[in-house]
Amino acid sequence: MFVATQRHTRKVGFWELGVWVSAATVVVVLACADPSSSRWFPPCPFHALTGLDCPGCGSTRALHALLHGHVGAAINFNLLTLPGLAMVALGFGQQHSERLRKWWLPLNRPKVILVVVLAFWLLRNLPFEPFLWLSSGH
């Protein structure tokens, strides 16, 4: 399969096509089914075992809220969902744009991402203000 871009035509690999088809499927399912009330979405195993939120808790509900235009609700479910989506978009976009590559390189630091995720994980489980709002609201 070939995809026309502004400068040239490039071949789309099987893996890349699979990623796009999978992403489209996830978007359709999340747009149609509410993770808060649907049985299609299993509960977080970490939360089920410990009663604590993992860094991903609430992200499925946040994606559902975003698909329905509820940005505030998405932030309340999981604060890292929006920056995470931006990082994924920049990661895909930097492959095709020199300008995006300049933005992507300073952000693509695994140690920084790990520290942010671990700090979020710790802070969202502290049982007192001002950290209570970081909870996923199970």
Residue pairs with C-beta under 8 A, 6 or more apart in sequence:
1 11
1 12
1 17
2 9
2 10
2 11
2 12
3 9
3 10
3 12
5 96
27 67
29 40
30 60
30 63
30 64
30 67
31 64
31 67
31 68
33 40
33 41
33 64
34 64
35 41
35 60
35 61
35 64
36 61
36 64
41 60
44 53
44 54
44 56
44 57
46 52
46 53
46 54
46 57
47 53
47 54
47 57
47 136
47 138
52 125
53 121
53 124
53 125
53 135
53 136
53 138
54 121
55 80
55 117
55 118
55 120
55 121
55 124
56 78
57 78
57 124
57 136
57 138
58 77
58 78
58 81
58 136
58 137
58 138
59 77
59 78
59 80
59 81
59 84
61 77
61 78
61 136
62 73
62 74
62 75
62 77
62 78
62 81
62 82
63 74
63 81
65 71
65 73
65 74
65 77
66 74
66 81
66 82
66 85
71 82
74 81
74 82
75 81
75 82
76 133
76 137
77 136
77 137
78 136
79 120
79 124
79 134
80 116
80 117
80 120
87 107
87 113
90 100
90 103
90 104
90 107
91 104
91 108
93 100
93 104
94 100
94 101
94 103
94 104
94 105
120 134
123 131
123 134
124 131
124 134
124 135
124 136
125 135
126 132
